[in-house]
Amino acid sequence: MNSTSEPVKLLIVGAGDRGSEYSKFAILHPEQAEIVGVAEPRDFYRQRMVETHQIPAENVFPDWQAATNQDRFADAVIIATQDTQHEGPAITFAEQGYHILLEKPMSPTPEACQRIFEAVSAKDIIFAVCHVMRYTNYTRKLKELVDSGLIGDVINIQHLEPVGYWHFAHSFVRGNWRKESESVPILLAKSVHDLDWLQYIMGSRCVQVSSFGSLRHFRSENKPPNAASRCLDCDYEPQCPYSAKKIYPERIEQGLTDWMANVLTPDLTPEGITKALRNGPYGRCVYECDNDVVDHQVVNMNFEGGQTITFTMTAFSEWEDRKTKLFGSLGQLAGDGSVIEHYDFLTDRTQVYEIQPTDQSLMGHHGGGDYNLMASFVAAVAANDPSLILSGPEQSLATHQMVFAAEDARLNHRVVSLE
C-alpha cells in the first residue's frame, strides 16, 4: 500500500498512554508517518486521538473488531491495548496483511505468544514488539563496546531494575498491573524489557533459569494501625511515603502528566485530582488494595556458552535508570543509561563514555527508545525491510519464553531448562 514517496499510514489500536506516545512520531515527522485511524472504546481518549490527528470519521472505531470489518486502509497497525488483549488483534491484523508494531508483552501465555508468532510468520509483513530498550543510544553504544571485544569474553552480567517506590505503588499496587488475573505477572508486564535487553547484550541463547520473589510489603498485615482505607481520610498519611496525596500532585507538578494522567484523570485541576483520589482506585491505601503481583524478584540465567546473568527487580528504590555491570575476561563495563565506564585489567585505567541522549522534547520515554523504535519501524515499513527492526518475531518469542520459564521456576521452586 505504501510507497516511499508517501508517509506510512498508521492505525492506532488502543489510544491510552502507549498508543498516544507512539502516535507523536506522526506529529514530529508528518512526511514519514500519518495516523489515519483509531480504535478505542473510551470516548475521551478516542476523541483526543481523532482531534490531534484529524482522523476521518469512517476510520474511527469503538474497538479493534470494528476496524477489521472493513478493507485494509492503512499500511501498519500499532496495537497498544491492555496486555491481555493483544492476541486477537495481532492475529487478525496479520491475516489482513497489516504490518504490526505490538506493545509488550506479546501475550500473557506461552501458547498465545506462539500463536501470534505463527500468524505473523505466515505473512509477508513487518512485525516488531516494543522492546524499546534495544533502541536507545545508550544500548547502541554498549552493544558496540561489547561486540568489539573491549572487555574480552563476557562472563557475567549484573542488572538492576529500580522500579521506584511511587511508580510501583501507582502501577502495580493501585493500578492496571496490580493483579495477575487481570493483567500478567510483573516480570512479564515490566521486566520483559530487561530480560529481552540482557539477551540482546549477551548475544547468545539462555538455556536455564531460576527465580525467587514474593509480595513482601504491600500486604494488609503491614498496614499501620491508624491508617484509613483512603489517603484523603488518613491520619497516618503525612508519614506514609506511598501517600496518594503526596505522589500525584507532586509528580503532576513535575510534568509527569502524560502517562500518569492517562489513567488517573483527564481533569488535572486540583479539583479534578481530588475527585479522582476520593472516588477512584488511585486514592486507595497501598495496604488495602487487591494487588497480588510480587514487589521484588530475582532471576538467575545460564547461557549456552556458560555465561551467567543475575537480574533484580525491586519496588523499594528511587525512580531512576537501570544499572548494569558487565564482567569480562579483559575488563568490565558499568552503565546507568547515560554513562558507561570501562575499566581495563591490563592498564588499570578507567575510560568514561558519556552518551548523547535523544532529544527529550521529542518522545522522551525510555531514554529515547520510544522515538528510535518508531523511527526504525516506520523506516522498515516504508522500505519493506525487516532488517531495520531489532525486535522481530524470533527475538521476541525467545524473550518471552525466558520470562515464562522464570515464572515457572519461581512458582515451582526449580531450575527450568529452555529447549
C-alpha positions as CSV (number, residue, x, y, z in Angstrom):
1,M,0.0,0.0,0.0
2,N,2.8,2.4,0.9
3,S,5.3,3.9,-1.5
4,T,8.5,5.6,-0.3
5,S,7.3,9.0,-1.5
6,E,4.3,8.9,0.8
7,P,4.1,8.8,4.6
8,V,3.4,5.4,6.2
9,K,-0.3,5.2,7.1
10,L,-0.9,4.0,10.7
11,L,-3.9,2.7,12.5
12,I,-3.8,3.1,16.3
13,V,-5.5,0.3,18.3
14,G,-5.6,1.5,21.9
15,A,-5.3,5.2,22.4
16,G,-4.1,5.3,26.0
17,D,-0.6,6.2,27.2
18,R,1.4,3.9,24.8
19,G,-0.7,4.4,21.8
20,S,-0.7,8.2,22.3
21,E,3.1,8.2,22.8
22,Y,3.9,6.3,19.7
23,S,1.4,8.4,17.6
24,K,3.5,11.5,18.4
25,F,6.0,10.4,15.8
26,A,3.5,11.4,13.1
27,I,3.3,14.9,14.5
28,L,7.1,15.2,14.6
29,H,7.5,13.7,11.1
30,P,4.4,14.1,9.0
31,E,6.4,13.4,5.9
32,Q,7.2,9.9,7.3
33,A,4.1,8.8,9.1
34,E,0.3,9.7,9.3
35,I,-2.3,8.5,11.7
36,V,-5.3,7.6,9.6
37,G,-7.4,5.5,12.0
38,V,-8.1,4.8,15.7
39,A,-9.9,2.0,17.6
40,E,-10.5,2.8,21.2
41,P,-13.5,2.0,23.5
42,R,-13.1,5.0,25.8
43,D,-14.8,8.2,24.3
44,F,-12.3,10.7,25.8
45,Y,-9.1,9.0,24.5
46,R,-10.6,8.1,21.2
47,Q,-11.8,11.7,20.5
48,R,-8.5,13.1,21.7
49,M,-6.7,11.0,19.0
50,V,-9.2,12.0,16.4
51,E,-8.7,15.7,17.1
52,T,-5.0,15.5,17.4
53,H,-4.6,13.7,14.0
54,Q,-7.7,14.9,12.2
55,I,-8.8,11.3,11.6
56,P,-11.8,10.9,9.2
57,A,-15.0,9.6,10.8
58,E,-15.1,6.5,8.7
59,N,-11.8,5.3,10.3
60,V,-12.8,5.8,13.9
61,F,-13.9,2.7,15.7
62,P,-15.1,1.7,19.2
63,D,-13.0,-1.5,19.2
64,W,-10.4,-3.3,17.1
65,Q,-13.0,-5.8,15.8
66,A,-14.9,-3.0,14.1
67,A,-11.7,-1.8,12.5
68,T,-11.2,-5.3,11.0
69,N,-14.7,-5.4,9.5
70,Q,-13.6,-3.1,6.6
71,D,-11.0,-3.5,4.0
72,R,-7.4,-2.7,4.9
73,F,-6.9,1.1,4.9
74,A,-3.5,1.6,6.5
75,D,0.0,0.3,5.9
76,A,0.5,-0.7,9.6
77,V,-1.2,-1.0,12.9
78,I,0.1,-0.1,16.3
79,I,-1.5,-2.4,18.9
80,A,-1.4,-0.8,22.3
81,T,-4.3,-2.4,24.1
82,Q,-4.1,-3.9,27.6
83,D,-1.7,-6.8,28.0
84,T,-4.5,-9.5,27.9
85,Q,-6.0,-8.0,24.7
86,H,-3.1,-8.5,22.3
87,E,-3.6,-11.9,20.8
88,G,-6.9,-11.3,18.9
89,P,-5.9,-8.1,17.1
90,A,-2.4,-9.2,16.4
91,I,-3.5,-12.4,14.7
92,T,-6.4,-10.8,12.8
93,F,-4.5,-7.8,11.5
94,A,-1.7,-10.1,10.5
95,E,-4.1,-12.2,8.5
96,Q,-5.3,-9.0,6.8
97,G,-1.8,-8.1,5.7
98,Y,-1.1,-5.2,8.1
99,H,2.5,-4.6,9.3
100,I,2.4,-4.7,13.1
101,L,4.0,-2.9,16.0
102,L,2.9,-4.7,19.1
103,E,3.2,-3.3,22.6
104,K,5.0,-5.7,25.0
105,P,4.3,-8.2,26.3
106,M,3.1,-10.2,23.3
107,S,0.5,-12.0,25.3
108,P,0.1,-13.4,28.8
109,T,0.6,-17.1,28.0
110,P,3.3,-19.1,26.1
111,E,0.6,-20.6,23.9
112,A,-0.8,-17.2,22.8
113,C,2.7,-15.9,22.1
114,Q,3.3,-19.0,19.9
115,R,0.1,-18.4,18.0
116,I,1.0,-14.8,17.4
117,F,4.4,-15.8,16.2
118,E,3.0,-18.4,13.8
119,A,0.4,-15.9,12.5
120,V,2.9,-13.1,11.7
121,S,5.5,-15.6,10.3
122,A,2.9,-16.9,7.9
123,K,2.6,-13.5,6.3
124,D,5.0,-11.3,4.4
125,I,4.7,-8.4,6.9
126,I,7.0,-6.4,9.2
127,F,6.4,-7.4,12.8
128,A,8.0,-5.7,15.8
129,V,7.5,-5.9,19.6
130,C,8.0,-2.7,21.5
131,H,11.2,-3.7,23.3
132,V,12.2,-0.1,23.4
133,M,15.4,-0.6,25.5
134,R,17.1,-2.1,22.4
135,Y,16.7,1.1,20.6
136,T,18.3,3.7,22.9
137,N,21.6,5.5,22.0
138,Y,23.0,4.0,25.3
139,T,22.2,0.5,24.2
140,R,23.7,1.1,20.8
141,K,27.0,2.2,22.3
142,L,27.1,-0.5,25.0
143,K,26.4,-3.2,22.4
144,E,29.1,-1.8,20.2
145,L,31.7,-1.9,23.0
146,V,30.7,-5.5,24.0
147,D,30.8,-6.7,20.4
148,S,34.2,-5.0,19.8
149,G,35.8,-7.3,22.3
150,L,36.8,-4.4,24.5
151,I,36.3,-6.5,27.7
152,G,37.1,-9.8,26.1
153,D,34.6,-12.6,26.7
154,V,31.6,-11.5,28.7
155,I,31.5,-13.9,31.7
156,N,28.8,-12.4,33.9
157,I,26.3,-9.5,33.9
158,Q,24.5,-8.0,37.0
159,H,21.5,-5.9,36.2
160,L,19.2,-3.9,38.5
161,E,15.8,-2.5,37.6
162,P,14.9,0.0,40.3
163,V,11.2,0.5,39.6
164,G,10.8,3.3,42.1
165,Y,8.6,3.2,45.2
166,W,5.9,5.6,43.9
167,H,5.9,4.2,40.4
168,F,5.4,0.7,41.8
169,A,2.6,1.9,44.0
170,H,0.9,3.7,41.1
171,S,1.1,0.9,38.5
172,F,1.5,-2.4,40.5
173,V,-0.4,-1.8,43.7
174,R,-3.2,0.6,42.8
175,G,-3.1,0.5,39.1
176,N,-3.8,-1.6,36.0
177,W,-1.0,-4.1,36.5
178,R,-1.7,-5.0,40.2
179,K,-3.4,-8.4,39.6
180,E,-2.1,-11.2,37.6
181,S,-5.6,-12.4,36.8
182,E,-6.4,-9.0,35.2
183,S,-3.0,-8.4,33.6
184,V,0.2,-10.5,33.7
185,P,2.9,-11.3,36.2
186,I,5.1,-8.2,36.8
187,L,8.1,-10.0,35.3
188,L,6.1,-10.0,32.0
189,A,4.5,-6.6,32.4
190,K,7.5,-4.6,33.5
191,S,10.7,-6.7,33.2
192,V,10.3,-8.4,29.9
193,H,12.1,-5.2,28.7
194,D,15.1,-6.1,30.8
195,L,15.3,-9.8,30.1
196,D,15.0,-9.0,26.4
197,W,17.7,-6.4,26.7
198,L,20.0,-8.7,28.6
199,Q,19.7,-11.5,26.0
200,Y,20.4,-8.9,23.3
201,I,23.5,-7.6,25.0
202,M,24.8,-11.1,25.8
203,G,24.3,-12.1,22.2
204,S,23.7,-15.8,22.9
205,R,20.8,-18.1,24.0
206,C,19.6,-18.6,27.6
207,V,19.4,-22.3,28.4
208,Q,18.5,-22.3,32.2
209,V,16.8,-20.0,34.6
210,S,15.9,-19.9,38.3
211,S,13.9,-17.2,40.1
212,F,12.7,-16.1,43.5
213,G,10.3,-13.3,44.5
214,S,7.2,-12.5,46.6
215,L,4.7,-9.9,47.6
216,R,6.6,-8.9,50.7
217,H,5.5,-5.4,51.7
218,F,2.2,-4.3,50.2
219,R,0.0,-6.5,52.3
220,S,-2.8,-5.9,54.7
221,E,-0.8,-7.1,57.8
222,N,1.7,-4.2,57.1
223,K,-1.0,-1.5,57.3
224,P,-0.2,1.0,60.1
225,P,-2.8,0.7,62.9
226,N,-4.2,4.3,62.5
227,A,-4.3,4.2,58.6
228,A,-7.5,4.7,56.7
229,S,-8.8,3.0,53.6
230,R,-8.2,6.1,51.5
231,C,-5.3,8.6,51.7
232,L,-7.7,11.6,51.8
233,D,-9.2,10.3,55.1
234,C,-6.0,9.1,56.7
235,D,-4.4,10.3,59.9
236,Y,-1.2,8.3,59.2
237,E,-0.9,9.8,55.6
238,P,1.7,12.5,56.4
239,Q,4.1,9.8,57.5
240,C,3.5,7.5,54.5
241,P,5.8,7.6,51.5
242,Y,3.2,5.9,49.4
243,S,0.5,8.6,50.1
244,A,-1.6,9.4,47.0
245,K,-1.8,13.0,48.3
246,K,1.9,13.1,48.0
247,I,2.6,11.1,44.9
248,Y,0.1,12.6,42.4
249,P,0.1,16.3,43.0
250,E,3.9,16.3,43.3
251,R,4.6,14.3,40.1
252,I,2.0,16.1,38.1
253,E,3.6,19.4,39.1
254,Q,6.9,17.9,37.9
255,G,5.4,17.4,34.4
256,L,4.7,13.7,34.6
257,T,1.2,14.3,33.3
258,D,1.2,12.1,30.2
259,W,1.3,8.5,31.4
260,M,0.1,9.2,34.9
261,A,-2.8,11.4,33.9
262,N,-4.0,9.0,31.2
263,V,-5.1,6.6,34.0
264,L,-5.7,8.9,37.0
265,T,-8.0,11.5,35.4
266,P,-8.2,13.7,32.3
267,D,-9.0,16.6,34.6
268,L,-5.7,17.8,36.1
269,T,-7.1,20.7,38.0
270,P,-6.7,20.4,41.8
271,E,-10.4,19.7,42.0
272,G,-10.2,17.0,39.4
273,I,-7.2,15.3,41.1
274,T,-9.0,15.4,44.4
275,K,-12.1,13.9,42.9
276,A,-10.1,11.1,41.4
277,L,-8.4,10.3,44.6
278,R,-11.6,10.4,46.5
279,N,-13.5,8.1,44.2
280,G,-11.1,6.2,42.0
281,P,-8.6,3.4,42.5
282,Y,-5.5,5.6,42.8
283,G,-6.6,7.1,46.2
284,R,-6.7,3.7,48.0
285,C,-4.3,2.8,50.8
286,V,-1.5,0.7,49.4
287,Y,-2.0,-1.8,52.2
288,E,-5.7,-2.3,51.4
289,C,-5.7,-2.9,47.7
290,D,-6.4,-6.2,45.8
291,N,-2.9,-6.4,44.4
292,D,-1.1,-9.8,44.1
293,V,2.0,-9.2,41.9
294,V,5.4,-9.6,43.6
295,D,7.1,-6.5,44.8
296,H,10.7,-7.8,44.4
297,Q,12.1,-10.6,42.3
298,V,15.5,-12.0,41.2
299,V,16.2,-14.1,38.1
300,N,19.3,-16.1,37.5
301,M,20.2,-17.1,33.9
302,N,22.7,-19.5,32.5
303,F,23.6,-19.1,28.8
304,E,24.7,-21.6,26.3
305,G,28.4,-20.5,26.4
306,G,28.5,-20.9,30.2
307,Q,28.0,-17.1,30.9
308,T,25.6,-16.1,33.7
309,I,23.3,-13.1,34.4
310,T,21.7,-12.0,37.6
311,F,18.7,-9.7,37.4
312,T,17.0,-7.9,40.3
313,M,13.7,-6.0,40.1
314,T,12.6,-4.1,43.2
315,A,9.8,-1.7,44.1
316,F,11.9,-0.3,47.0
317,S,14.1,2.2,45.3
318,E,14.3,5.7,44.0
319,W,12.8,6.0,40.5
320,E,16.0,6.0,38.4
321,D,17.7,4.4,35.5
322,R,18.6,0.7,35.4
323,K,22.1,-0.1,36.5
324,T,24.3,-2.7,34.9
325,K,27.7,-4.2,35.3
326,L,29.3,-6.4,32.7
327,F,32.3,-8.5,33.8
328,G,34.6,-9.8,31.0
329,S,37.9,-11.6,30.7
330,L,39.8,-8.4,29.9
331,G,37.8,-5.7,31.8
332,Q,34.4,-4.6,33.0
333,L,31.8,-2.1,31.9
334,A,29.3,-0.3,34.2
335,G,26.4,1.7,32.9
336,D,23.3,3.6,34.1
337,G,21.6,4.6,30.9
338,S,23.6,7.7,30.2
339,V,27.2,7.0,31.2
340,I,29.3,3.9,30.5
341,E,32.6,3.4,32.5
342,H,35.2,1.0,31.1
343,Y,37.8,-0.4,33.5
344,D,40.7,-2.2,31.7
345,F,42.5,-5.0,33.5
346,L,45.8,-4.6,31.6
347,T,46.3,-0.9,32.3
348,D,44.1,-0.5,35.4
349,R,42.7,2.6,33.8
350,T,39.1,3.8,33.5
351,Q,37.6,5.4,30.5
352,V,34.2,7.2,30.6
353,Y,31.8,7.3,27.7
354,E,29.0,9.9,28.0
355,I,26.1,9.0,25.8
356,Q,24.5,11.7,23.7
357,P,20.8,11.4,24.6
358,T,17.9,11.6,22.2
359,D,16.2,15.0,22.3
360,Q,13.8,14.7,25.3
361,S,11.5,17.2,23.7
362,L,10.6,14.6,21.1
363,M,9.4,11.4,22.6
364,G,11.3,11.3,25.9
365,H,10.2,7.9,27.3
366,H,12.7,5.1,28.0
367,G,15.8,7.1,27.2
368,G,14.7,7.9,23.7
369,G,13.9,4.3,22.9
370,D,10.3,5.1,22.0
371,Y,11.3,7.6,19.4
372,N,14.1,5.4,17.9
373,L,11.7,2.4,17.9
374,M,9.1,4.3,15.9
375,A,11.8,5.7,13.5
376,S,13.0,2.2,12.9
377,F,9.5,0.7,12.5
378,V,8.3,3.4,10.1
379,A,11.5,3.1,8.0
380,A,11.2,-0.7,7.9
381,V,7.6,-0.4,6.7
382,A,8.4,2.3,4.1
383,A,11.3,0.2,2.7
384,N,9.7,-3.2,3.4
385,D,13.0,-4.1,5.1
386,P,12.7,-6.2,8.3
387,S,16.4,-5.9,8.9
388,L,15.7,-2.4,10.3
389,I,13.9,-3.9,13.2
390,L,15.9,-5.1,16.3
391,S,12.9,-6.9,18.0
392,G,11.3,-9.1,15.4
393,P,9.2,-12.2,15.9
394,E,12.0,-14.7,16.6
395,Q,13.8,-12.5,19.1
396,S,10.6,-11.5,20.9
397,L,9.4,-15.1,21.2
398,A,12.7,-16.2,22.7
399,T,12.5,-13.3,25.2
400,H,9.0,-14.3,26.3
401,Q,10.0,-17.9,26.6
402,M,12.7,-16.8,29.1
403,V,10.1,-14.9,31.1
404,F,7.7,-17.8,31.2
405,A,10.5,-20.1,32.3
406,A,11.5,-17.7,35.1
407,E,7.9,-17.6,36.4
408,D,7.7,-21.4,36.2
409,A,10.9,-21.5,38.2
410,R,9.7,-19.0,40.8
411,L,6.3,-20.7,41.3
412,N,7.6,-24.3,41.3
413,H,10.9,-23.7,43.1
414,R,13.0,-25.3,40.5
415,V,15.6,-24.7,37.8
416,V,13.9,-24.6,34.3
417,S,15.7,-25.5,31.1
418,L,14.8,-23.9,27.8
419,E,14.8,-26.1,24.7
